[in-house]
Amino acid sequence: MAFVLTEEQQMLRDSALAFASEKLPVSQLRNLRSKGETFDRAAWKEMAELGFAGVLVPEEFGGSGFGYVGLGQVLEAQGRTIASSPLLSTAMIGASALTLAGNTKQKSDYLPKIASGDLIVALAVDEGPHHDPSHIAVAAKKSGSGYSLSGEKRYVVNGPEADLLIVAARTEKGITLFLVPGDSKGVARTALKTLDSHSAANIAFTGVEVGADAVLGAADQGAGTLDAILDRARIGLAAEMLGASDAAFEMTSDYLKVRKQFGQLIGSFQSLQHRAAIMFTELELTRSCVAAALEALDRNANNISEMASLAKARAGETLHLVSNETVQMHG
């Protein structure tokens, strides 16, 4: 598939790359880690002011409605510096969920706040040590005119600071998605210390009362919506992984051109040239897969799930290859 960014998309990409390099470098993540912080709120506000948080939000709700290809460029730029921000959980997952299944009031209440950077959203799905969206035990029982939620979600990305939680719970006849304010009575969060210093939490729900208006989409019919949201999340994550892989490859390529061994540049060694060529080829394949997946979202193709799986699998394998080779080639 031939894929070329439009002039506007290229401008967004350039802006995102410049911002990530200047305001979200790897050194910033190290600084946050040393202070015990998970992301820079001032930088997040700047991202929102630049329009990054509202790329998927329709214009009538304060965003630009620029589409998934556009947001993919921002996610890729952020991935290049392994930046910690609520971009994926809020601008990709949160905005997608509300756009896909929200009613007019829910969109009016939350989408403008996402676009302005005033609302952080987290998707609460998993309940065990592994990702398994088919296993939902958190129960939502009828309580008056609303529901009462009980159970625990594990490893909720951006869970510690989320203002709004999208909770997948089991109702009488199926899975239902609920919009739960983070400060609701009965919500208890335990922040996790992660290996990559990104934000996550385990969240317990003890008799959390929500009204019928908290249902996102239709009651008992949230499984399909959850699948669609997760497909978008996987494609967004693939874009981030592509950025990280690309940055690691560039770092390695530059090093091969300056490091000398036995009086020669190591980039002249045929064995290393072959390994670099393999990395480059895998990166180009991954770039095509991610681009095709983002484009499929924008045209609402009927094979989004397949494209999401392809992009995520390809990006994961490529990042594993390139990061290992980066370590080896730097000695």
C-alpha positions as CSV (number, residue, x, y, z in Angstrom):
1,M,0.0,0.0,0.0
2,A,1.3,3.4,-1.0
3,F,1.2,5.7,2.1
4,V,2.3,9.3,2.1
5,L,1.5,11.9,4.8
6,T,-0.5,14.9,3.7
7,E,1.1,18.3,4.2
8,E,-1.0,18.9,7.4
9,Q,0.0,15.4,8.8
10,Q,3.6,16.1,8.1
11,M,3.4,19.4,9.9
12,L,1.9,17.6,12.9
13,R,4.6,15.0,12.8
14,D,7.4,17.6,12.7
15,S,5.8,19.5,15.6
16,A,5.5,16.3,17.6
17,L,9.1,15.3,16.9
18,A,10.4,18.7,17.9
19,F,8.3,18.7,21.1
20,A,9.4,15.2,22.1
21,S,13.0,16.0,21.5
22,E,13.0,19.3,23.4
23,K,10.5,18.7,26.2
24,L,10.3,14.9,26.6
25,P,13.8,13.6,26.2
26,V,15.0,10.4,27.8
27,S,16.8,12.6,30.4
28,Q,13.4,13.9,31.5
29,L,12.2,10.4,32.2
30,R,15.3,9.7,34.3
31,N,14.6,13.0,36.2
32,L,11.0,12.0,36.9
33,R,12.1,8.6,38.1
34,S,14.6,10.1,40.5
35,K,11.8,12.3,42.0
36,G,9.4,9.4,42.2
37,E,7.0,11.1,39.6
38,T,5.3,9.3,36.7
39,F,4.8,12.2,34.2
40,D,5.3,15.9,33.8
41,R,1.9,17.7,34.2
42,A,3.3,21.0,32.8
43,A,4.5,19.1,29.7
44,W,1.2,17.4,29.3
45,K,-0.6,20.8,29.4
46,E,1.8,22.1,26.7
47,M,0.9,19.0,24.6
48,A,-2.7,19.8,25.0
49,E,-2.1,23.5,24.0
50,L,-0.4,22.3,20.9
51,G,-3.5,20.2,20.1
52,F,-2.0,16.8,20.6
53,A,-4.6,15.7,23.2
54,G,-7.5,16.7,20.9
55,V,-6.4,15.1,17.6
56,L,-9.2,12.6,17.7
57,V,-11.8,14.9,19.3
58,P,-14.3,16.2,16.8
59,E,-14.2,20.0,16.2
60,E,-17.6,20.5,17.8
61,F,-16.1,19.3,21.1
62,G,-13.0,21.4,21.0
63,G,-10.6,19.2,19.2
64,S,-9.3,19.1,15.6
65,G,-10.8,15.8,14.5
66,F,-7.5,15.1,12.7
67,G,-7.8,11.4,12.7
68,Y,-5.8,8.3,13.7
69,V,-3.0,8.8,11.1
70,G,-2.4,12.2,12.7
71,L,-2.4,10.9,16.3
72,G,-0.1,8.1,15.2
73,Q,2.6,10.6,14.3
74,V,2.4,12.1,17.8
75,L,2.5,8.6,19.5
76,E,5.5,7.6,17.3
77,A,7.3,10.8,18.3
78,Q,6.6,10.1,22.0
79,G,7.9,6.6,21.6
80,R,11.2,7.8,20.3
81,T,12.0,9.2,23.7
82,I,10.1,6.5,25.7
83,A,8.2,9.5,27.2
84,S,5.8,9.0,30.0
85,S,2.5,10.9,29.4
86,P,-1.2,10.1,29.4
87,L,-1.3,10.5,25.6
88,L,-2.1,6.8,24.8
89,S,-4.6,6.3,27.7
90,T,-6.4,9.6,27.3
91,A,-6.0,11.0,23.7
92,M,-6.1,7.6,22.0
93,I,-8.1,5.2,24.3
94,G,-10.3,7.7,26.2
95,A,-11.2,9.8,23.1
96,S,-11.8,6.7,21.0
97,A,-14.1,5.1,23.7
98,L,-16.2,8.2,24.0
99,T,-16.4,8.8,20.3
100,L,-17.3,5.2,19.5
101,A,-19.9,4.7,22.3
102,G,-20.6,7.9,24.2
103,N,-24.0,9.6,24.1
104,T,-24.3,13.3,23.3
105,K,-24.1,14.3,27.0
106,Q,-21.1,12.1,27.7
107,K,-19.3,13.5,24.7
108,S,-20.2,17.1,25.8
109,D,-19.1,16.5,29.3
110,Y,-15.7,14.8,28.7
111,L,-14.4,15.3,25.2
112,P,-13.7,19.1,25.6
113,K,-11.8,18.3,28.8
114,I,-9.7,15.7,27.0
115,A,-8.9,18.1,24.3
116,S,-7.9,20.8,26.8
117,G,-5.7,18.5,28.8
118,D,-7.9,18.9,31.9
119,L,-9.1,15.3,32.0
120,I,-6.9,12.2,32.3
121,V,-8.6,8.9,31.4
122,A,-7.7,5.3,32.2
123,L,-9.1,2.1,30.9
124,A,-9.6,-0.5,33.6
125,V,-9.8,-4.0,32.0
126,D,-7.4,-6.6,33.3
127,E,-7.9,-8.4,36.6
128,G,-5.1,-11.0,36.6
129,P,-1.3,-11.0,36.0
130,H,-1.7,-11.3,32.2
131,H,-3.7,-9.3,29.6
132,D,-7.0,-11.2,29.3
133,P,-10.0,-9.0,28.4
134,S,-12.3,-12.0,28.2
135,H,-11.9,-12.6,32.0
136,I,-14.0,-9.9,33.7
137,A,-15.1,-10.7,37.2
138,V,-15.7,-7.1,38.6
139,A,-19.4,-7.2,39.2
140,A,-21.9,-4.4,38.5
141,K,-25.2,-5.2,40.2
142,K,-28.4,-3.2,39.9
143,S,-28.8,-0.7,42.7
144,G,-31.8,1.5,42.7
145,S,-31.8,3.3,39.3
146,G,-28.1,2.6,38.8
147,Y,-25.4,0.1,39.6
148,S,-23.0,-0.9,42.4
149,L,-19.5,-2.0,41.3
150,S,-17.3,-4.3,43.3
151,G,-14.0,-6.0,42.5
152,E,-10.5,-5.2,41.5
153,K,-8.6,-4.2,38.4
154,R,-4.9,-4.7,38.0
155,Y,-2.2,-2.7,36.2
156,V,-4.4,0.1,35.1
157,V,-2.2,2.4,33.0
158,N,-2.3,6.0,34.2
159,G,-4.6,4.7,37.0
160,P,-3.0,6.7,39.8
161,E,-3.9,10.1,38.4
162,A,-6.9,9.3,36.2
163,D,-9.9,11.7,36.6
164,L,-12.1,9.3,34.7
165,L,-12.0,5.5,34.7
166,I,-13.6,3.4,31.9
167,V,-14.4,0.2,33.8
168,A,-15.3,-3.1,32.2
169,A,-17.7,-4.9,34.5
170,R,-19.9,-8.0,34.4
171,T,-23.6,-7.3,34.5
172,E,-26.6,-9.7,34.4
173,K,-26.4,-10.6,30.8
174,G,-22.9,-9.6,29.6
175,I,-20.2,-7.0,29.8
176,T,-21.0,-3.3,30.4
177,L,-18.6,-0.4,30.3
178,F,-19.0,2.3,32.9
179,L,-17.6,5.9,33.2
180,V,-16.5,6.2,36.8
181,P,-15.1,9.4,38.3
182,G,-11.7,8.7,39.9
183,D,-12.7,10.3,43.1
184,S,-15.9,8.2,43.6
185,K,-16.5,6.8,47.0
186,G,-15.3,3.2,47.2
187,V,-12.5,3.6,44.7
188,A,-9.1,2.8,46.2
189,R,-5.9,3.0,44.1
190,T,-2.6,1.4,44.8
191,A,0.2,3.0,42.7
192,L,2.7,0.5,41.2
193,K,6.4,0.9,40.9
194,T,7.0,-0.1,37.3
195,L,10.3,-1.2,35.6
196,D,10.0,1.6,33.0
197,S,8.8,4.2,35.5
198,H,5.5,4.7,33.7
199,S,2.3,5.2,35.6
200,A,0.1,2.3,36.6
201,A,-2.1,1.2,39.5
202,N,-4.2,-1.6,40.9
203,I,-7.7,-0.2,41.6
204,A,-10.2,-1.7,44.0
205,F,-14.0,-1.0,43.7
206,T,-15.9,-1.5,46.9
207,G,-19.6,-0.8,46.4
208,V,-19.0,2.1,44.1
209,E,-22.4,3.6,43.2
210,V,-23.0,5.0,39.7
211,G,-26.1,6.1,37.9
212,A,-27.6,4.6,34.8
213,D,-26.1,7.6,32.9
214,A,-22.6,6.2,33.7
215,V,-23.1,3.3,31.2
216,L,-21.0,3.8,28.1
217,G,-22.9,2.4,25.1
218,A,-25.6,-0.2,25.9
219,A,-25.8,-2.2,29.1
220,D,-24.8,-5.9,28.7
221,Q,-23.4,-5.2,25.2
222,G,-20.0,-3.7,26.0
223,A,-17.8,-6.6,24.8
224,G,-17.9,-5.5,21.2
225,T,-17.1,-1.9,22.1
226,L,-14.3,-3.0,24.4
227,D,-12.8,-5.0,21.6
228,A,-12.9,-2.0,19.3
229,I,-11.3,0.2,22.0
230,L,-8.5,-2.3,22.6
231,D,-7.8,-2.6,18.8
232,R,-7.2,1.2,18.8
233,A,-5.1,0.9,21.9
234,R,-2.9,-1.8,20.3
235,I,-2.4,0.2,17.2
236,G,-1.5,3.3,19.2
237,L,1.0,1.2,21.2
238,A,2.5,-0.2,18.0
239,A,3.1,3.4,16.8
240,E,4.9,4.1,20.1
241,M,7.0,0.9,19.7
242,L,7.9,1.9,16.1
243,G,9.2,5.2,17.4
244,A,11.3,3.5,20.0
245,S,12.7,1.1,17.5
246,D,13.5,3.8,15.0
247,A,15.3,5.9,17.6
248,A,17.4,2.9,18.7
249,F,18.3,2.1,15.2
250,E,19.4,5.6,14.4
251,M,21.5,5.7,17.5
252,T,23.1,2.4,16.5
253,S,23.7,3.5,12.9
254,D,25.4,6.7,14.0
255,Y,27.6,4.7,16.4
256,L,28.7,2.3,13.7
257,K,30.0,5.4,11.7
258,V,32.2,6.7,14.5
259,R,33.4,3.7,16.6
260,K,36.8,2.3,15.6
261,Q,38.2,-1.1,16.3
262,F,41.5,-2.5,15.0
263,G,42.0,0.9,13.4
264,Q,38.8,0.7,11.3
265,L,35.3,2.0,11.6
266,I,33.1,-0.9,12.8
267,G,30.5,0.1,10.3
268,S,32.8,-1.2,7.6
269,F,32.6,-4.7,9.0
270,Q,30.4,-6.8,6.8
271,S,28.9,-8.8,9.6
272,L,27.6,-5.7,11.3
273,Q,26.4,-4.3,8.0
274,H,24.3,-7.4,7.5
275,R,22.8,-7.1,10.9
276,A,22.0,-3.4,10.4
277,A,20.4,-4.2,7.0
278,I,18.1,-6.8,8.8
279,M,17.1,-4.1,11.3
280,F,16.4,-1.6,8.6
281,T,14.3,-4.1,6.7
282,E,12.2,-5.0,9.7
283,L,11.7,-1.4,10.6
284,E,10.3,-0.6,7.1
285,L,8.0,-3.6,7.3
286,T,6.8,-2.4,10.7
287,R,6.3,1.1,9.5
288,S,4.1,-0.2,6.7
289,C,2.0,-2.3,9.1
290,V,1.5,0.6,11.5
291,A,0.7,3.0,8.7
292,A,-1.9,0.6,7.2
293,A,-3.5,0.0,10.6
294,L,-3.9,3.7,11.3
295,E,-5.2,4.3,7.9
296,A,-7.7,1.5,8.3
297,L,-9.0,3.2,11.5
298,D,-9.6,6.5,9.6
299,R,-11.6,4.8,6.9
300,N,-13.4,2.5,9.3
301,A,-12.3,-0.6,7.4
302,N,-13.8,-4.0,8.1
303,N,-10.4,-5.6,8.9
304,I,-9.3,-3.3,11.8
305,S,-8.9,-6.2,14.2
306,E,-6.6,-8.0,11.8
307,M,-4.6,-4.9,11.1
308,A,-4.3,-4.2,14.9
309,S,-3.0,-7.7,15.5
310,L,-0.5,-7.4,12.7
311,A,0.8,-4.0,13.7
312,K,1.2,-4.9,17.4
313,A,2.9,-8.3,16.7
314,R,5.2,-6.8,14.1
315,A,6.1,-3.8,16.2
316,G,6.8,-6.0,19.3
317,E,9.1,-8.3,17.4
318,T,10.9,-5.4,15.8
319,L,11.4,-3.5,19.0
320,H,12.8,-6.7,20.6
321,L,15.2,-7.2,17.8
322,V,16.4,-3.6,17.5
323,S,16.8,-3.1,21.2
324,N,18.9,-6.2,21.6
325,E,21.1,-5.3,18.6
326,T,21.5,-1.8,20.0
327,V,22.9,-3.2,23.2
328,Q,25.2,-5.7,21.4
329,M,26.6,-3.3,18.8
330,H,27.4,-0.7,21.5
331,G,29.6,-3.3,23.1
